[in-house]
Amino acid sequence: MPGSFKISSHQLMILILLYSVGTVILHTPSPLADFAKLDAWLAALFGTGIALIFVWFYIRVGNLYPDRFRSNK
């Protein structure tokens, strides 16, 4: 790819959030419900909480190093 470009922390946040939500919607429900049976709602609740912690962490890292993610525009 010619040249280099950087993304903003806001763009990074949206990218990570959409990736996380897409993964949860597509891959998690069936195996989770099969394993957890009637307690699947608890597992989904805890899993969502843990995923949000990771999203917060990624956003925090992006905000700590804003010069690495800023656009060249």
C-alpha positions in Angstrom: 0.0 0.0 0.0 1.6 3.3 -1.0 2.2 5.8 1.7 1.1 5.5 5.3 -2.0 6.7 7.1 -3.2 6.8 10.7 -6.7 6.6 12.1 -8.1 8.7 14.9 -8.9 7.3 18.3 -12.6 7.8 17.6 -12.2 5.7 14.4 -10.3 3.0 16.4 -13.1 2.9 19.0 -15.8 2.5 16.3 -13.7 -0.2 14.5 -13.2 -2.2 17.7 -16.8 -1.8 18.9 -18.3 -3.0 15.6 -15.8 -5.9 15.4 -16.7 -7.0 18.9 -20.5 -6.7 18.3 -20.2 -8.6 15.0 -18.3 -11.4 16.6 -20.7 -11.7 19.4 -23.8 -11.7 17.1 -22.3 -14.2 14.6 -20.3 -16.7 16.6 -21.3 -16.8 20.2 -25.1 -17.5 20.6 -25.3 -21.1 19.4 -22.3 -22.7 21.3 -23.1 -20.6 24.3 -26.7 -21.7 24.5 -25.7 -25.4 23.9 -23.1 -25.3 26.7 -24.9 -23.2 29.3 -28.5 -24.6 28.8 -30.9 -22.5 30.9 -28.2 -20.3 32.3 -27.2 -18.9 28.9 -28.5 -15.5 29.8 -26.1 -15.3 32.6 -23.2 -16.3 30.4 -24.2 -13.8 27.8 -24.4 -11.1 30.5 -21.0 -11.8 31.9 -19.5 -12.2 28.4 -20.8 -8.8 27.4 -19.4 -7.2 30.5 -16.0 -8.7 29.9 -16.0 -7.6 26.2 -16.9 -4.1 27.3 -13.9 -4.1 29.6 -11.7 -5.0 26.6 -13.3 -2.3 24.5 -12.6 0.2 27.3 -9.0 -0.9 27.5 -8.5 -0.5 23.7 -10.0 3.0 23.9 -7.8 3.9 26.8 -4.7 2.7 25.0 -5.8 4.7 22.0 -6.2 7.8 24.1 -2.9 7.3 25.8 -1.0 7.3 22.5 -3.1 9.7 20.3 -0.1 10.6 18.1 0.0 7.0 16.8 -3.6 7.1 15.7 -4.1 10.6 14.4 -4.8 11.2 10.7 -2.2 13.0 8.5 -4.9 15.3 7.1 
